[in-house]
């Protein structure tokens, strides 16, 4: 776990009225209800590239709706966090069961659910024999780039990891 972030055991609640962007569909396929601007729910299962695309679309949609621009580095951070969370769910969590992205103040909130109850861990980059490990960098990247990271146990089993990445 990230030292500065929290773990919760309460069941994750689903947000109603969340717009949907299906895997591979253009941003125009998302509903244009003003209450859902900047939000999408990607159908699962998905790949890290599809998660990044959903974040790009949600941020672009929000920027168009509000007439603002977003810092490219901040968007890149959000894309990396989405990619790392989805990759970890696929590799270590038994697969992605839900993916959501919301663009609101203070930034981009990415939520990825998986089938595993196991909490994310940070491993030392070097094994006991002094050899560099392959992988193991995703969770520290998420913890470093996100302002707020929460791990919530789901009533049906598994967990939801939510990370908020500032957009400025």
C-alpha positions, -999 to +999 in steps of 0.1 A: +000+000+000+010+036-004+019+050+029+001+082+023-031+067+009-059+047+025-077+014+024-114+011+030-135-020+036-169-005+028-186-017-004-181+005-034-212+022-046-220+027-082-226+061-096-259+063-115-262+084-146-226+078-156-221+082-194-207+053-213-180+050-238-177+016-253-144+001-262-132+014-295-160+038-300-154+075-308-161+102-282-193+112-300-208+079-289-209+091-253-242+106-241-243+144-241-263+148-209-246+178-192-246+160-159-223+132-173-199+154-193-164+143-185-175+109-173-175+075-189-177+038-180-158+015-203-173-019-209-151-047-195-130-066-201-107-040-214-070-034-222-047-006-209-049+011-243-087+013-241-085+027-206-061+054-218-084+062-247-113+065-223-094+090-201-083+110-232-119+112-244-133+121-209-108+149-205-113+162-240-150+161-236-148+180-203-124+206-217-147+212-247-178+215-224-161+240-200-140+259-226-108+252-207-075+235-216-056+209-195-020+207-189-005+180-212+018+167-185-011+163-161-031+144-187-001+122-194+000+114-157-036+104-157-031+082-188-002+065-171-022+059-139-051+044-159-027+022-177-009+010-146-042+003-127-057-017-156-024-036-162-022-045-125-059-056-125-052-079-154-019-093-142-025-095-104-063-091-098-079-118-119-091-093-146-110-061-148-146-061-136-153-024-139-136+008-151-148+043-146-133+078-152-147+111-139-132+145-147-141+169-119-123+192-096-096+186-086-087+163-115-093+129-131-106+101-110-099+067-124-115+037-107-106+001-117-122-029-101-109-065-102-117-099-088-089-101-061-092-092-025-054-089-022-041-054-015-015-039-038+020-041-025+053-024-032+083-047-036+119-038-034+134-032-069+162-056-060+158-092-049+177-106-019+206-116-043+210-081-055+194-087-089+170-061-103+134-073-105+114-072-137+082-053-131+069-040-098+070-004-107+033+002-115+020+006-079+047+031-069+040+051-100+003+053-091+011+063-056+035+090-068+013+106-095-021+105-077-032+129-051-056+105-035-056+067-038-082+045-022-086+007-021-122-003-014-133-039-008-164-048-028-194-066-013-194-092-041-157-098-036-127-082-052-117-046-048-119-012-065-089+011-066-096+047-072-069+073-079-073+110-084-047+127-106-047+165-105-051+183-138-030+213-130 
